[in-house]
Amino acid sequence: MRARDVMTADVTTVAPGASIAEAARLMLDRRISGLPVVDRSSGQLVGLLTEGDLMRRAELVTERRPWWFALTSSPEERAQAFVKAHGLKVEDVMTKEVVTIDEHEPLERIAMLFEERGIKRAPVVRDGRLIGIVSRANLLQGVAAAKIGGTGPDDSEIRSTILATAQADAGVRTPVVDVTVAGGVVHLWGNVASEAERDAIRVVAETAEGVREVHNHIRVLPPSVLEWKPE
């Protein structure tokens, strides 16, 4: 399963110019712990506001810094900390360096990313625009659904799907390529006449259900060398 299969598509967002109080009320009303921050004019994801960001507010005891912070931090770090603690708008407090994921990302890789980065959620983006969000709860639901629903297509079915889709939908000349699948790991072999054709079969394989990994060994040769004509 992939991010698009488990993500929450109806995502509550907030604008960067919204007030901290407005964002906090929104999180309480919707019972959520994180809000993607989206620029209303461009639709681009510009940040993420979480409970952790709000816990560093001046209104809370947790904002107090250890005595050594002023001695070991740079003027820039102290300035940034002050803005986060006292700023009135979402853009002052939000996390700007957001870890995002692609809609085709497999769940096992998302789980590893969460563990490595120590995060609980990640926005799903397409061309920089927010299309969903995946949380730890979504991952658990995906794992449970996979166990209930079975193991998915076997290697033979995956291979057949890739070849059929490549020829019917992607314009790939399948007589000059081959596909091997073992344990959900796909290897693409053969020769094609263009980089576009090579990319097309790779994308077909990457988006096929049950595929865990794709290795593309296909070479691009001049069309005259292939000498292939459709029947």
Protein Blocks (a to p, Z undefined) as FASTA:
>chain_A
ZZklmmcfbdcdddfkbcfklmmmmmmmnopabdcdddfklopafbdcdfklmmmpfkbm
klpccfklmmmpcfklmmmmmmmmmmcbfklmmcfbdcdddfklcfklmmmmmmmnopab
dcddeehiafbdcdfklmmmmmmmmmmnonbjafklmmmmmmmmmmmmnopafklgccdd
eehiacdedjdfbfklmmmmmmmmmmpghiabdcdfbdcddfklnopacZZ
